[in-house]
Amino acid sequence: MTSTAAPEQTVSTRDFSTIGVVGLGTMGAGIAEVFARHGHRVVGVELDEAGIERGKRHLEASTGRAVERGKLEQADADALLGRISFTTTLKDLAEAGLVVEAVVESLETKRDIFRQLDDIVGAETVLATNTSSLSVTELSTATSKPGRVIGVHFFNPAPVQNLVEVVRTVVTEPSVLDDVQAVLGTLGKSPVVCGDKAGFIANTLLFGYLNHAASMFEGKYASREDIDAAMRFGCGYPMGPLALLDLIGLDTAYEILETMYRQGRDRLHAPTPILKQMVTAGLLGRKTGRGFYTYEQPNSSKIVADAATPSADDQPRLRHQIAQVGVVGTGTMAAGIVEVFAKSGYPVLYVGRSQAKVDGVVALITKNFDKQIQRGRATEEQKAEVLGRLTGSTSQDDLKDADIVVEAIAEDLAIKKTLFENLDEICRPGAILATTTSSLPIIECAQATSRPESVIGMHFFNPAPIMKLVEVVSTVSTDEAVTETVTALCGQVGKVPVSCTDRAGFIVNALLFPYLNDAVKMLEAHYATADDIDTAMKQGCALPMGPFELLDVVGNDVSLAIERELYLEFREPGFAPAPLLEHLVTAGYLGRKTGRGFRDYSRR
């Protein structure tokens, strides 16, 4: 766990007025721009004059965009460029207090540069590498003072992205670590500290998740579109994992995973075979025009239809008539589902265990509407129309005429199976019986009935009125017409349906919770703090929440239950819940709902 107190600001004891940058490609030029923008004199080094010209073009284009967008005044851009000088010889870095290497990801190339720099720069000069995957320790051994070597992994584009992973080796001097953090802070960056392990923080967590998504696609568990839509609409991620792999480049992703696997021997980082096959075939993603998707042309972001793109003629239709909707349950999720259907024009009969609970659903929906009315997003007339479509009951027998019944009760298999037995006896033949379970086997609910072909998963996300995603989960017994009807129904009520089959975690939880578990293992190993891990994933990967923020919101007990289900289903050693998570749950530290989880909320 971690303290939430603000870190103390350190002040550099070294003279970093002059910065050296070796390599002026996109990354190196961006790093040079960042330092020059904050008043540092920068000496940029390239192999030849052609490399210098390319570097100048990168800088001029980047600062030009900043000026166009109003992020930088033209006079400031001119002054910035005036602080950067160029050379083709490393000897011109003799006066630099910090040298950042940003050349090709080749261990020998980088080691040769560090070997030369060791003889050129002063005794107090810090030598830094921008590597994203190579061992900083191995690079440091090319020098006579490995204690002054450190990793500073900027994210692309460096002038825009605030995250910098500061990578310490086992011999990095504490003063070097402190001074580098301090100077990065003056650049407006967010430095996070981690140890020297392939992938560092962001790539270790990100690429395990991306690899798992590629494996899910490879196994034909879900389509590329549904996998990507699930993570965008279910987790609020800016891109789906397969589209992100295309953006990164499948060859780059393969090399990063291979490097991480060779070092850590974690099977979850072993590149899934389809990645190697696609790289071998030259399907590298956007840069070649084809990867998991097909693009208008190489280096284009516009996806075009290909043989795998769903046809407009294949759009799902209602194969069963849906006129009356039933919902069992009165909790937050059940009330949200009732609201979703009623807002879309469906009459909804919902059943609770007591009149008080039934009345609570109307009160909750009324409260939600009142908030929307205050914000100008709804009217009193709309509220009256929706509430007029609701019928509450304490008797399940009243569901006899429903065309579909959605179960949203406690996540207890025995209770759900009993309910499905009852619904099977009550509901008319042909009525669809759906469960909102997020982790339990749907086939067991289906087998509790005489109509397993009519039982399906309809996993809404909380809060149901706001979250767009619904996972439509078919069992081996579900009739295709039922699956198509439920998929079409989700679209009619304004949701984004994704299709998958009945196995633990479905799409979202199967991808999300191994990633969260990996984050807990990283914290448990004292590799980085919870604050730094959260910062790395939010700023480095543009995720809406860091893993520990999310775990505390979801509830560590809920997370542990899901991770146990995944482990029992797949028997993958890497899915075994981290002991730290088990211990927090045992101690009652469940997250925000108990005031303490990975962070202590009681003092706020």
Buried (B, 14 or more C-beta within 10 A) or exposed (E): BBEEEEEEEBEBEBEBEBBBBBBBBBBBBBBBBBBBBBEBBBBBBBEEEEBBEBBBEBBEEBBEBBBEEEEBEEEBBEEBBEBBEBBEEBEBBBBBBBBBBBBEBEEEEBBEBBBBBBEBBEEBBBBBBBBBBBBBBBBBBBBEBBBBBBBBBBBEBBBEBBBBBBBBBEBBBEBBBBBBBBBBBBBEBBBBBBBBBBBBBBBBBBBBBBBBBBBBBBEEBBBBBBBBBBBBBBBEBEBBBBBBBBBBBBBBBBBBBBBBBEBBEBEBBBBBEBBBEBBEEEBBBBBBBBBBBBBEEEEEEEBEEEEEBEEEEEEBEBBBEBEBBBBBBBBBBBBBBBBBBBBBEBBBBBBBEEEEBBEBBBEBBEEBBEEBBEEEEBEEEBBEEBBEBBBBBBEBEBBBEBBBBBBBBEBEBEEBBEBBBBBBEBBEEEBBBBBBBBBBBBBBBBBBBEBBBBBBBBBBBBBBBEBBBBBBBBBEBBBEBBBBBBBBBBBBBEBBBBBBBBBBBBBBBBBBBBBBBBBBBBBEEEBBBBBBBBBBBBBBBEBEBBBBBBBBBBBBBBBBBBBBBBBEBBEEEBBBBBEBBBEBBEEEBBBBBBBBBBBBBEEE
